[in-house]
Amino acid sequence: MCRNIRPLNNFEPPASSTEVHDAALQYVRKIAGTTKPSKANEEAFNRAVHDIAHATEHLLEALVSTGPPKDRDEERAKARARSAKRFASV
């Protein structure tokens, strides 16, 4: 799966429509194998992004979490630490 797609569930504040759209766009790009569709495929590409974003918003609304909401800044710092460890000079 795309490394750029991040978990969107159980954050405070909840994921914005922009975050959901960006995740859907990354997903469709990965599946389609292109970052920019041709003119012939543009409508299908954009419709897929819209449909997946719509389904994702419904999913996020329906999910129930028993844990405390995650903090975006804290999760971002954890991701940076993992990245620094992964790509550290040996």
C-alpha positions, 0 to 999 in steps of 0.5 A: 500500500502507499506509504503516503496514505496515513491512518485517519481514524480516531484523531482529535479533531477528526480527519478533514475532507481534505485529508480524506480526499488526499488519501483517496487520490493517493489510493487511486493513483496507486491503483491506476499506476499514474499520478495524472490520468490522460484526458480520456481517463480523467473523468473515470479517475476523478469519479473514482477519487470522489467515490472512494473519498465518499465511502471513506468518510462514511467508514470513518463516521461509522467506526467506533474506537475505545481508545483515546483520540490520537494527537496529530503532532504526536503521531507526526513526531513518532513517524519522523523518529521512525523515519530517522531511524530507518534512514540513519547513516550506518 
